[in-house]
């Protein structure tokens, strides 16, 4: 498999880690869209939200349990946004399920440009 995020999770490609355990990796985005922009990925490959099923949905729940800790550790005290793009039309550029934690700036209420 030639998945960029699988290679990052395996340590084959370096990243600036924000959090890591045996199930997930959180790392700083290399092209940040906000002062704080962290990606959270499962270490197990799931292509997108469309690939979440009864067998692997526990990892998504686990990620959402960890996101508040990751955000707090990054200094996000006044709020943050969590986004997951699913598919080409939504802007998903890496076919590995991931969640963007964005913060460090006051954001508009709008969700799209």
N, C-alpha and C positions, 0 to 999 in steps of 0.2 A: 504494500500500500504506500502510495506517495502522498501522504497527508501532512501538510505543514504543521498543523497543531499536534498531531501524533508524534512528529519528530521533536517538537518543542517539549512535549510532555515526557518523552523518553530521554531528554537531555542531549539529543543529537544536534540541536540548534539552540544556542544560548538565548536566554531571556532574562529580563529583570523581574525576578519573582516578587510578588506581593504576598503570596500565601501558597503553601503546598502541604498536602498530606498524601496518604496512599490512594485516595480516590479522585482528587481534583487538583488542579493547578490554577492559580491566579497570577497573571503577569501584566506588566504595564504595556499598553499599546504603543507600537513604534510610530504611529501617526495619530497622535491624540487629538480628539475633537473637543476636549475640555481640559482644564488644568489637572484633573484627576480622570484618567481613562484606563481602567483595568479590565482585562478580559478574564473570564472564569470559564474553564473548560473541564469536562470530565476526562479522566485519563483513558477511559474506554471510548473507542470511536463510536459516535452516533453522528450521522451525517447532518441532521437538522432537527427541528422540532417535529417534523413529519416522521422521524425515525423513533420517536419516543413511544414505548409500548409498555405493556404490563410487566415485562421482564426487566426493563431498564429504567422505569420511571422513578424508582427510589433514588437514583443518582441526581435527578433533577430536584427532587425534594431536598436532598442533602445539600446541593448547591445553594438553594434558597435559604436553608438554615445557616449556612456559612457567610452569605453575602453581607448581613449586617456587621459581622465581625470584621470582614475584609474592608468594608467601607469605613468603619470606625478606626481601624488601624491605619487607614490612609488619611485620617484627619477630617473625614466628612461628618461634621456635626450638625449642619443645617439642612441636610437632605441630599438626595442623590437620585439618579434615574437608572433603571435597569432596562436594557433593550436586548432582544434577540431577533435578528433578521432571519427569515426563513425563505430561502429560494432567491433566485436571480432578481426577480422584480422587487423584492424587498431590500436588495443590496447585500445579500450574503455573498461574500467573496471567498471565504474559506469553507469548504464543505465538511465542517466538523462543528457540532453543536457548541455554541458559546454564548455567553451573556456579557454585555458591556455594562460596567458600572461607570457612570459619568457623574462628575460633580466638581465642586470647588468654584462654582460660578452660579449666579442666579439664572435660571433657564426660563424661557417663555413657556406658556402652557401648551402651545401647539406641538403636535407630534411629528408633522412632516413639513417639508419646505413648501 
